[in-house]
């Protein structure tokens, strides 16, 4: 049986580890040809090798999404290697902790440059290529913190709120081009980086186990939850879905 993304070409930013790596591998399993991207070349090449080892097609493009030229080269690589571009997943993001009073202008700018500016620049570079294909799918990886930021995630939560607004504006202005823009609300996923942060803040495995039981569904959100959400939004099954908030947060992102 053909995969749900057979014949499609995808870019996944920030896909050298964590959720992005999972999305890149999930897309390849579903038949997409994937451009893996990030700042860490060695990690990116490992992800590509893993995809190829299971019969998938992928290349790595080293990219700093804060750079307009890097974003243009990233999208150009999709065309160069695979003949076009159908899917862009804006997953690259940073989440330094700081209370409101501790948030410097420099930290604020750093977070917004990656989490919002980078997504805008990648979308801007991808849209002309998607128009040539008669449409496409832009998926922005969001967070429940966009709607209720934690105290130490003030700037991060605000940046994700801005990314949500960017998603909805893209959905409106690109509808005639049949380029869909959608958002995924992500909950608490214990990626490698998140574990590093939690342990650095003094939370041991026992605390993390107890915290899982306190989640709305009694479980952490997982990488695979978000992979499945991305595959759906990237596929033809979602051909009429745009401007959507697909809440895959295991209940954490439910607000009145």
C-alpha positions in Angstrom: 0.0 0.0 0.0 1.3 3.5 -0.9 2.2 5.7 2.0 0.0 8.6 3.0 2.7 11.1 1.7 3.8 9.1 -1.3 5.2 11.4 -4.1 5.4 14.5 -1.8 8.5 16.5 -0.9 8.9 17.8 2.7 11.2 20.1 4.6 11.3 19.7 8.4 13.2 22.4 10.3 14.9 21.6 13.5 14.9 17.9 12.6 18.2 16.8 14.0 16.6 15.6 17.2 13.4 15.5 19.2 10.0 16.1 17.7 11.5 17.3 14.4 13.6 14.1 14.0 10.4 12.1 14.7 8.5 14.0 12.1 11.2 13.6 9.4 11.3 9.9 10.0 7.6 9.6 10.1 7.2 11.5 6.8 9.8 9.2 5.2 7.9 6.1 6.4 4.8 7.5 4.7 6.6 7.9 1.4 7.8 11.5 1.4 11.2 12.6 0.3 12.6 14.7 3.2 15.0 17.5 3.6 16.3 17.2 7.2 17.6 20.6 8.5 19.2 22.1 11.5 22.4 23.7 12.8 24.1 20.4 13.8 25.5 18.7 10.7 26.7 15.6 12.5 23.3 15.0 14.1 21.5 15.7 10.8 23.6 13.2 8.8 22.8 10.6 11.4 19.1 11.2 11.0 19.4 11.0 7.2 21.4 7.8 7.5 18.6 6.3 9.7 16.0 7.2 7.1 18.0 5.8 4.2 18.7 2.6 6.2 14.9 1.9 6.3 14.4 2.5 2.6 13.5 6.2 2.7 14.8 9.2 0.8 16.4 12.1 2.6 19.2 14.7 2.5 20.5 17.1 5.1 20.8 20.9 4.7 22.5 22.8 7.4 20.3 25.7 8.2 20.1 28.6 10.6 16.5 29.7 10.2 17.4 33.2 11.4 19.1 33.8 8.1 17.0 34.7 5.1 19.7 33.2 2.8 19.8 30.0 4.7 16.0 29.7 4.4 16.2 30.3 0.6 18.9 27.7 0.2 17.0 25.2 2.3 13.9 25.5 0.1 16.1 25.5 -3.0 17.7 22.2 -1.9 14.3 20.5 -1.9 13.9 21.5 -5.6 17.4 20.7 -6.5 17.3 17.2 -5.0 13.6 16.2 -5.4 12.1 18.5 -8.0 9.8 20.7 -5.9 8.3 21.3 -2.5 4.9 20.3 -1.1 5.3 20.4 2.7 7.0 22.7 5.2 7.1 21.9 8.9 8.3 24.8 11.0 9.5 22.9 14.0 12.8 24.7 14.8 12.4 26.4 18.2 14.2 27.4 21.4 12.7 27.6 24.9 15.1 29.2 27.4 13.6 29.7 30.8 13.3 33.2 32.3 10.7 35.0 34.5 9.3 38.2 33.1 11.6 40.3 35.3 14.6 38.3 34.2 13.9 38.5 30.4 16.4 40.7 28.8 15.8 42.4 25.4 18.6 40.1 24.0 16.9 36.9 25.2 13.5 38.2 23.9 15.0 38.8 20.5 16.8 35.4 20.4 13.6 33.6 21.1 11.5 35.5 18.6 14.2 35.3 15.9 14.0 31.5 16.0 10.4 30.8 16.9 8.7 33.4 14.8 11.1 35.1 12.4 12.5 31.7 11.3 9.1 30.3 10.5 8.2 33.4 8.6 11.4 33.3 6.5 11.0 29.6 5.7 7.3 30.1 4.7 8.2 33.1 2.5 10.9 31.0 0.7 8.6 28.0 0.4 5.5 29.6 -0.9 6.6 30.3 -4.5 7.7 26.7 -4.8 4.4 25.4 -3.5 2.5 27.6 -6.0 4.4 25.9 -8.8 3.0 22.6 -7.4 -0.5 23.9 -7.3 -0.7 23.9 -3.5 1.0 22.7 -0.4 1.0 22.4 3.4 2.7 24.6 6.0 2.6 23.1 9.5 3.7 25.2 12.4 4.6 23.4 15.6 3.0 25.2 18.4 2.6 24.8 22.2 0.0 24.9 24.9 2.2 27.7 26.3 0.9 30.0 23.6 -2.4 30.1 25.4 -1.3 29.9 29.0 2.5 30.4 29.4 4.3 29.2 32.4 5.9 31.8 34.7 9.4 30.9 33.5 8.4 30.6 29.9 7.0 34.1 29.4 8.9 35.0 26.3 8.6 31.5 24.9 4.9 31.5 25.4 4.5 34.9 23.8 6.6 33.8 20.8 4.3 30.8 20.3 1.3 33.1 20.5 2.8 35.1 17.7 3.4 31.9 15.7 -0.2 31.0 16.1 -1.2 34.4 14.7 1.2 34.0 11.8 -0.4 30.6 11.1 -3.9 32.0 10.9 -2.8 34.9 8.7 -1.0 32.6 6.3 -4.1 30.4 6.1 -6.2 33.3 5.1 -3.9 34.9 2.5 -2.8 31.6 0.9 -6.2 29.8 0.6 -6.6 30.8 -3.1 -3.3 29.2 -3.8 -4.4 26.0 -2.1 -1.5 26.3 0.3 -2.8 25.3 3.7 -1.4 26.6 6.9 -2.1 24.8 10.2 -1.0 24.7 13.8 -0.4 21.8 16.1 -0.7 22.4 19.9 2.0 20.4 21.6 1.9 19.5 25.2 4.7 18.3 27.5 6.9 16.0 25.5 10.0 14.6 27.3 12.4 14.9 24.4 16.2 14.6 25.0 16.5 18.4 25.3 13.5 18.7 27.7 14.9 16.0 29.9 18.2 17.9 30.0 16.3 21.1 31.1 14.3 19.3 33.7 17.3 17.5 35.3 19.3 20.8 35.2 16.5 22.4 37.2 16.8 19.7 39.8 13.8 17.5 38.9 14.8 13.8 39.3 13.2 10.8 37.5 10.9 10.2 40.5 9.5 13.7 40.2 9.0 13.3 36.5 7.1 10.0 37.1 4.8 11.8 39.5 4.3 14.7 37.1 3.1 12.3 34.4 0.3 11.1 36.6 -0.8 14.7 37.1 -1.3 15.2 33.3 -4.9 15.5 32.2 -4.8 12.1 30.5 -2.4 10.7 33.0 0.3 10.5 30.4 2.9 12.7 28.8 2.4 13.9 25.2 4.7 11.9 22.9 6.8 12.5 19.8 4.6 10.0 17.9 1.4 11.8 18.8 2.8 14.9 17.0 4.2 12.8 14.1 0.7 11.5 13.5 -0.8 14.9 13.7 1.7 16.2 11.2 1.2 13.3 8.8 -2.5 14.0 8.7 -2.1 17.7 8.1 0.5 17.1 5.4 -1.6 14.5 3.6 -4.4 14.7 1.0 -6.8 13.6 3.7 -6.5 17.2 5.0 -6.9 18.8 1.6 -9.6 21.2 2.8 -8.2 21.8 6.3 -6.5 25.2 6.8 -6.4 27.6 9.7 -6.8 24.7 12.1 -5.5 24.2 15.6 -5.0 20.4 15.9 -4.6 19.8 19.6 -2.4 16.8 20.1 -1.3 17.9 23.6 -2.8 14.9 25.6 -5.2 17.4 27.2 -2.8 20.0 28.3 -3.9 22.6 25.7 -7.6 22.6 26.5 -8.7 26.0 27.6 -12.1 27.7 27.8 
